[in-house]
């Protein structure tokens, strides 16, 4: 999937409406947040990549960096919410099945990555937010993430993990998230580049293997 050039609409004509400007800012921000990190990405560079001369374009359309980030995350909220809810309900019908709970995390993310560059960028952004413990700091960002349905999934995963000290549990969940999202993102990137190194497994086998590996991470012997 190829994004429209920063200075034009999908049809190639000069942008004239506020909606078109907003969309170009979202495209530029999605790429910048994934490439440079949410904190380090320059709002001025995002504005320029979107073809805007007004330095305050981001604040005009989104209010703040956090507002822009929330809008970036909202792009895929409905997609993930539907798939995660369906798999979460299926996992509830299989009591104490940790792999079923993990599938509700792995499969929707894999499907999202396969939709194109924006989905892959989303996974990188979320992984960075969780690794840097930024996902709970802004209410709009938190709401955007919660709307994907991920909270019930993580609650179910947590409930099905073996007994362990809370600090170890928190560490394992953080590492799990980073591992899963980056593994999926790297695979999607390899496919986008035409590389064969990370594409030895078909999608179904990839999902099942990743679920199995994630299960092993959470059930590993305590230190």
Sine and cosine of phi, psi and omega as CSV:
sin_phi,cos_phi,sin_psi,cos_psi,sin_omega,cos_omega
0.00,0.00,0.75,-0.66,-0.04,-1.00
-0.93,-0.37,0.78,-0.63,0.01,-1.00
-0.97,0.24,0.47,-0.88,0.09,-1.00
-0.89,0.45,0.49,-0.87,0.04,-1.00
-0.87,0.49,0.53,-0.85,-0.11,-0.99
-0.81,0.58,-0.53,0.85,-0.10,-0.99
-0.99,-0.14,0.20,0.98,-0.06,-1.00
-0.62,-0.79,0.34,-0.94,0.09,-1.00
-0.98,0.20,0.17,-0.98,0.03,-1.00
-0.82,0.57,-0.44,0.90,0.00,-1.00
-0.99,0.13,-0.19,0.98,0.01,-1.00
1.00,-0.08,-0.06,1.00,-0.01,-1.00
-1.00,0.08,0.43,-0.90,-0.01,-1.00
-0.86,0.51,0.65,-0.76,-0.01,-1.00
-0.96,0.29,0.64,-0.77,-0.02,-1.00
-0.74,-0.67,-0.38,0.92,-0.09,-1.00
-0.99,-0.16,0.35,-0.94,0.05,-1.00
-0.89,0.46,-0.57,0.82,0.00,-1.00
-0.91,0.42,-0.63,0.78,0.02,-1.00
-0.93,0.38,-0.66,0.75,0.04,-1.00
-0.89,0.46,-0.70,0.71,0.01,-1.00
-0.86,0.51,-0.68,0.73,-0.01,-1.00
-0.91,0.41,-0.63,0.77,0.01,-1.00
-0.92,0.40,-0.60,0.80,0.07,-1.00
-0.90,0.44,-0.63,0.77,0.04,-1.00
-0.89,0.45,-0.68,0.73,0.02,-1.00
-0.88,0.48,-0.75,0.66,-0.02,-1.00
-0.90,0.43,-0.65,0.76,-0.02,-1.00
-0.93,0.37,-0.63,0.78,0.01,-1.00
-0.86,0.52,-0.72,0.70,0.02,-1.00
-0.92,0.38,-0.70,0.72,-0.07,-1.00
-0.92,0.38,-0.69,0.73,0.01,-1.00
-0.89,0.46,-0.61,0.79,0.00,-1.00
-0.95,0.31,-0.62,0.78,-0.08,-1.00
-0.98,0.18,-0.64,0.77,-0.13,-0.99
-0.93,-0.37,-0.19,0.98,-0.08,-1.00
0.99,-0.11,0.50,-0.86,-0.07,-1.00
-0.89,0.46,-0.65,0.76,-0.04,-1.00
-0.97,0.24,-0.61,0.79,-0.12,-0.99
-1.00,0.05,-0.35,0.94,-0.02,-1.00
-0.88,0.47,0.71,-0.70,-0.03,-1.00
-1.00,0.09,0.82,-0.57,0.05,-1.00
-0.91,0.41,-0.54,0.84,0.04,-1.00
-0.91,0.42,-0.68,0.73,0.04,-1.00
-0.90,0.43,-0.63,0.77,0.05,-1.00
-0.87,0.49,-0.69,0.72,0.01,-1.00
-0.88,0.48,-0.69,0.72,0.00,-1.00
-0.92,0.40,-0.68,0.73,0.01,-1.00
-0.89,0.45,-0.46,0.89,0.04,-1.00
-0.99,0.13,0.02,1.00,0.04,-1.00
0.98,0.21,0.43,0.90,-0.05,-1.00
-0.96,-0.29,0.69,-0.72,0.06,-1.00
-1.00,-0.01,-0.37,0.93,0.00,-1.00
-0.97,0.25,0.92,-0.39,-0.05,-1.00
-0.90,0.43,-0.35,0.94,-0.02,-1.00
-0.99,-0.11,0.29,0.96,-0.09,-1.00
-0.88,0.48,-0.65,0.76,-0.01,-1.00
-0.89,0.46,-0.73,0.68,-0.02,-1.00
-0.93,0.37,-0.54,0.84,0.02,-1.00
-0.91,0.42,-0.69,0.72,-0.10,-1.00
-1.00,0.02,-0.45,0.89,-0.13,-0.99
-0.80,-0.60,-0.20,0.98,0.06,-1.00
1.00,0.01,-0.59,0.81,-0.07,-1.00
-0.17,-0.99,0.10,-0.99,0.10,-1.00
-0.86,0.51,-0.67,0.74,-0.02,-1.00
-0.91,0.41,-0.61,0.79,0.05,-1.00
-0.90,0.43,-0.63,0.78,0.06,-1.00
-0.91,0.42,-0.69,0.72,0.01,-1.00
-0.88,0.47,-0.70,0.71,0.02,-1.00
-0.86,0.50,-0.65,0.76,0.02,-1.00
-0.91,0.40,-0.61,0.79,0.06,-1.00
-0.88,0.48,-0.70,0.71,-0.02,-1.00
-0.94,0.35,-0.55,0.84,-0.02,-1.00
-0.90,0.43,-0.38,0.93,-0.06,-1.00
-0.83,0.56,-0.52,0.86,-0.09,-1.00
-0.89,-0.46,0.19,0.98,-0.07,-1.00
-0.89,0.45,-0.72,0.70,-0.03,-1.00
-0.91,0.42,-0.67,0.75,0.01,-1.00
-0.84,0.54,-0.77,0.64,-0.04,-1.00
-0.95,0.32,-0.62,0.78,-0.04,-1.00
-0.86,0.52,-0.71,0.71,-0.03,-1.00
-0.90,0.43,-0.72,0.69,-0.06,-1.00
-0.95,0.30,-0.67,0.75,0.00,-1.00
-0.92,0.38,-0.61,0.79,0.02,-1.00
-0.89,0.45,-0.70,0.71,-0.02,-1.00
-0.88,0.48,-0.71,0.70,-0.03,-1.00
-0.96,0.28,-0.53,0.85,0.07,-1.00
-0.90,0.44,-0.69,0.72,0.03,-1.00
-0.90,0.44,-0.63,0.78,0.04,-1.00
-0.91,0.42,-0.62,0.78,0.00,-1.00
-0.92,0.39,-0.55,0.83,0.02,-1.00
-0.89,0.45,-0.43,0.90,0.00,-1.00
-0.99,0.14,-0.04,1.00,0.03,-1.00
-0.83,-0.56,0.98,0.19,-0.10,-1.00
-0.83,0.56,0.64,-0.76,0.07,-1.00
0.91,0.42,0.24,0.97,0.00,-1.00
-1.00,-0.06,1.00,-0.10,-0.01,-1.00
-0.90,0.44,-0.70,0.71,0.03,-1.00
-0.85,0.53,-0.57,0.82,0.02,-1.00
-0.91,0.42,-0.63,0.78,0.04,-1.00
-0.92,0.40,-0.65,0.76,0.00,-1.00
-0.93,0.36,-0.52,0.85,0.04,-1.00
-0.88,0.48,-0.53,0.85,0.02,-1.00
-0.92,0.38,-0.29,0.96,0.12,-0.99
-1.00,-0.05,-0.72,0.69,-0.15,-0.99
-0.96,0.28,-0.73,0.68,-0.13,-0.99
-0.91,0.41,-0.74,0.67,0.02,-1.00
-0.87,0.48,-0.62,0.79,0.01,-1.00
-0.91,0.42,-0.64,0.77,0.04,-1.00
-0.90,0.44,-0.68,0.73,0.04,-1.00
-0.88,0.47,-0.64,0.77,0.01,-1.00
-0.90,0.43,-0.69,0.72,0.00,-1.00
-0.87,0.50,-0.53,0.85,-0.05,-1.00
-0.99,0.16,-0.07,1.00,0.05,-1.00
-0.98,0.18,-0.30,0.95,0.03,-1.00
0.64,-0.77,-0.17,-0.99,-0.13,-0.99
-0.87,0.50,-0.62,0.79,-0.06,-1.00
-0.92,0.40,-0.67,0.75,0.05,-1.00
-0.89,0.45,-0.66,0.75,0.03,-1.00
-0.90,0.44,-0.68,0.74,0.03,-1.00
-0.88,0.48,-0.64,0.77,0.02,-1.00
-0.83,0.56,-0.71,0.70,-0.04,-1.00
-0.90,0.44,-0.65,0.76,0.03,-1.00
-0.90,0.44,-0.67,0.74,-0.02,-1.00
-0.90,0.44,-0.73,0.68,-0.01,-1.00
-0.90,0.44,-0.67,0.74,0.03,-1.00
-0.86,0.51,-0.67,0.75,0.01,-1.00
-0.92,0.39,-0.66,0.75,0.01,-1.00
-0.87,0.49,-0.69,0.72,-0.03,-1.00
-0.95,0.31,-0.66,0.75,0.00,-1.00
-0.89,0.46,-0.59,0.80,-0.01,-1.00
-1.00,-0.04,0.08,1.00,0.02,-1.00
0.83,0.55,0.67,0.74,0.01,-1.00
-0.97,-0.22,-0.13,0.99,-0.17,-0.99
-0.95,0.31,-0.30,0.96,-0.03,-1.00
-0.96,-0.28,0.02,1.00,-0.15,-0.99
-0.99,0.17,-0.50,0.87,-0.03,-1.00
-0.90,-0.45,0.76,-0.65,-0.06,-1.00
-0.89,0.46,-0.56,0.83,0.00,-1.00
-0.94,0.34,-0.64,0.77,0.04,-1.00
-0.91,0.41,-0.70,0.72,0.02,-1.00
-0.87,0.49,-0.68,0.74,0.00,-1.00
-0.90,0.44,-0.63,0.77,0.01,-1.00
-0.89,0.45,-0.65,0.76,0.02,-1.00
-0.95,0.33,-0.64,0.77,-0.01,-1.00
-0.91,0.41,-0.51,0.86,-0.03,-1.00
-0.94,0.35,-0.28,0.96,0.04,-1.00
-0.96,0.28,-0.25,0.97,-0.03,-1.00
1.00,-0.03,0.10,0.99,-0.06,-1.00
-0.94,0.33,-0.45,0.89,-0.04,-1.00
-0.88,0.47,-0.78,0.62,0.04,-1.00
-0.87,0.50,-0.57,0.82,0.01,-1.00
-0.90,0.44,-0.72,0.69,0.01,-1.00
-0.92,0.40,-0.57,0.82,0.06,-1.00
-0.89,0.45,-0.64,0.77,0.02,-1.00
-0.93,0.35,-0.68,0.74,0.06,-1.00
-0.86,0.52,-0.73,0.68,-0.01,-1.00
-0.87,0.50,-0.69,0.73,-0.03,-1.00
-0.90,0.43,-0.43,0.90,-0.06,-1.00
-0.99,-0.17,0.02,1.00,0.09,-1.00
-0.96,0.28,0.45,-0.89,0.07,-1.00
-0.89,0.46,0.35,-0.94,0.05,-1.00
-0.89,0.45,0.70,-0.71,0.01,-1.00
-0.24,-0.97,0.32,-0.95,0.05,-1.00
-0.84,0.54,0.56,-0.83,-0.09,-1.00
-0.86,0.52,-0.62,0.79,-0.02,-1.00
-0.92,0.38,-0.54,0.84,0.05,-1.00
-0.95,0.32,-0.65,0.76,0.03,-1.00
-0.86,0.50,-0.72,0.70,-0.01,-1.00
-0.89,0.46,-0.66,0.75,0.01,-1.00
-0.90,0.44,-0.69,0.73,-0.02,-1.00
-0.91,0.41,-0.63,0.78,0.02,-1.00
-0.92,0.39,-0.62,0.78,0.04,-1.00
-0.91,0.42,-0.70,0.71,0.02,-1.00
-0.91,0.41,-0.62,0.78,0.04,-1.00
-0.85,0.53,-0.74,0.67,-0.04,-1.00
-0.87,0.49,-0.74,0.67,0.00,-1.00
-0.88,0.48,-0.71,0.71,-0.03,-1.00
-0.89,0.47,-0.76,0.66,-0.06,-1.00
-0.90,0.43,-0.78,0.63,-0.07,-1.00
-0.91,0.41,-0.63,0.78,-0.01,-1.00
-0.96,0.28,-0.57,0.82,0.06,-1.00
-0.89,0.46,-0.68,0.73,0.02,-1.00
-0.93,0.38,-0.68,0.73,0.01,-1.00
-0.89,0.45,-0.66,0.76,0.02,-1.00
-0.90,0.44,-0.63,0.78,0.02,-1.00
-0.91,0.42,-0.68,0.73,0.02,-1.00
-0.90,0.43,-0.62,0.79,0.02,-1.00
-0.91,0.42,-0.65,0.76,0.02,-1.00
-0.89,0.46,-0.65,0.76,0.02,-1.00
-0.92,0.40,-0.64,0.77,0.00,-1.00
-0.89,0.46,-0.56,0.83,-0.03,-1.00
-1.00,0.03,-0.08,1.00,-0.01,-1.00
0.98,0.20,0.27,0.96,0.01,-1.00
-0.97,0.23,0.57,-0.82,0.04,-1.00
-0.98,-0.22,-0.10,1.00,-0.10,-1.00
-0.90,0.45,-0.64,0.77,-0.05,-1.00
-0.97,-0.24,0.23,0.97,-0.10,-0.99
-0.90,-0.44,0.47,0.88,0.00,-1.00
-0.95,0.32,-0.36,0.93,-0.03,-1.00
-0.96,-0.29,0.66,-0.75,0.14,-0.99
-0.94,0.35,0.20,-0.98,-0.12,-0.99
-0.85,0.52,-0.72,0.69,-0.05,-1.00
-0.89,0.46,-0.70,0.72,0.02,-1.00
-0.92,0.39,-0.62,0.79,0.04,-1.00
-0.87,0.50,-0.73,0.68,-0.01,-1.00
-0.88,0.48,-0.75,0.67,-0.05,-1.00
-0.90,0.43,-0.62,0.78,0.03,-1.00
-0.92,0.39,-0.66,0.75,-0.01,-1.00
-0.93,0.38,-0.63,0.78,0.07,-1.00
-0.88,0.48,-0.68,0.74,0.01,-1.00
-0.89,0.45,-0.68,0.73,0.01,-1.00
-0.91,0.40,-0.66,0.75,0.02,-1.00
-0.90,0.43,-0.62,0.78,0.05,-1.00
-0.88,0.48,-0.67,0.74,0.03,-1.00
-0.89,0.46,-0.61,0.79,0.02,-1.00
-0.88,0.48,-0.71,0.71,-0.08,-1.00
-0.97,0.24,-0.41,0.91,-0.03,-1.00
-0.99,-0.17,0.08,1.00,-0.03,-1.00
-0.86,0.51,0.45,-0.89,0.02,-1.00
-0.84,0.55,0.57,-0.82,0.02,-1.00
-0.95,0.31,0.51,-0.86,0.03,-1.00
-0.93,0.37,0.00,0.00,0.00,0.00
